[in-house]
């Protein structure tokens, strides 16, 4: 990783999260779907032990599993996807606590049912 004189990442070293999401075999297809219709939507961000955890509001996958992307800031392309079951809800917020994480879940869409 190279920094310019102001301490920012050199442009050739930047890796865009959107490109990573589009290229992922699991998340890629969901990048074409609006977020409120179970497309990709990151709402929770936590840092623990110099590791970044990105909690997804959507997509909620089969059997109600929602992804959490785990990565190092200096190597975002070497991420890992983990999944949590929130009974059909997505992650609305995530924060690191002493022995793990506190996750707040909520509906993927606006939570309103059609009449």
C-alpha positions in Angstrom: 0.0 0.0 0.0 1.5 3.3 -1.0 0.5 6.7 0.3 0.8 10.1 -1.4 2.2 13.2 0.3 -1.0 14.0 2.0 -1.3 10.4 3.5 -4.0 9.2 1.1 -3.9 6.0 -0.8 -2.2 6.4 -4.2 -4.9 6.2 -6.8 -3.5 3.0 -8.5 -3.7 1.2 -5.1 -7.4 2.0 -4.5 -9.8 -0.8 -4.5 -13.5 0.1 -4.9 -16.0 -1.8 -2.7 -18.6 -1.7 -5.5 -16.2 -3.6 -7.8 -15.6 -6.2 -5.1 -19.3 -6.6 -4.5 -20.1 -6.9 -8.3 -17.3 -9.5 -8.7 -18.4 -11.7 -5.8 -20.2 -14.9 -6.8 -22.7 -14.7 -4.0 -23.3 -10.9 -3.7 -22.7 -10.0 -7.4 -26.2 -10.9 -8.7 -27.8 -8.8 -5.9 -25.9 -5.6 -7.0 -28.4 -5.3 -9.9 -31.4 -5.3 -7.6 -32.7 -2.2 -5.7 -31.6 -2.3 -2.1 -35.2 -2.1 -0.7 -36.0 -5.2 -2.8 -33.3 -7.4 -1.3 -30.4 -6.0 -3.2 -27.0 -5.2 -1.7 -27.2 -2.6 1.1 -24.6 -2.2 3.8 -25.9 -0.5 7.0 -23.7 -1.8 9.8 -20.0 -1.1 10.2 -17.8 -2.2 13.1 -14.1 -2.4 13.8 -12.5 -5.0 16.1 -8.9 -6.0 16.4 -7.9 -4.0 13.3 -10.5 -5.8 11.2 -13.5 -4.2 9.5 -16.9 -5.9 9.6 -19.6 -4.8 7.1 -23.1 -5.8 8.0 -25.6 -6.1 5.2 -29.2 -5.1 5.4 -29.7 -7.0 2.2 -29.5 -9.4 0.6 -31.2 -11.9 3.0 -30.4 -15.3 1.5 -32.1 -18.7 1.7 -32.9 -19.8 5.2 -32.8 -16.2 6.4 -29.0 -15.8 6.3 -27.6 -12.3 5.9 -23.9 -11.6 5.0 -21.2 -9.9 7.1 -18.1 -9.0 5.1 -14.9 -9.3 7.1 -11.8 -7.5 5.7 -8.5 -5.7 6.4 -8.4 -2.1 5.2 -5.0 -2.7 3.5 -6.2 -5.8 1.7 -10.0 -5.4 1.0 -9.9 -7.8 -1.9 -8.9 -10.6 0.5 -12.3 -10.5 2.3 -14.3 -13.3 3.9 -18.1 -13.6 3.9 -19.8 -14.8 7.0 -23.5 -15.3 7.5 -25.8 -14.8 10.5 -29.5 -15.8 10.8 -31.8 -13.0 11.8 -35.1 -14.7 11.1 -35.5 -12.9 7.7 -34.2 -9.5 8.8 -31.2 -7.7 7.6 -28.5 -6.0 9.7 -29.5 -2.4 10.6 -26.4 -1.8 12.8 -23.5 -3.7 14.2 -21.0 -2.8 17.0 -18.1 -4.6 18.5 -18.5 -5.5 22.2 -16.1 -7.3 24.6 -17.0 -10.9 23.6 -18.3 -10.4 20.1 -20.8 -8.2 18.4 -24.2 -6.6 19.1 -26.3 -6.7 15.9 -29.6 -4.8 15.5 -31.8 -6.4 12.8 -34.8 -5.0 10.9 -36.7 -5.5 7.7 -34.9 -5.4 4.4 -37.5 -3.1 2.8 -39.5 -0.4 4.5 -41.3 -2.8 6.8 -44.7 -1.9 5.5 -47.0 -4.6 4.3 -49.1 -4.2 1.2 -52.8 -3.7 1.8 
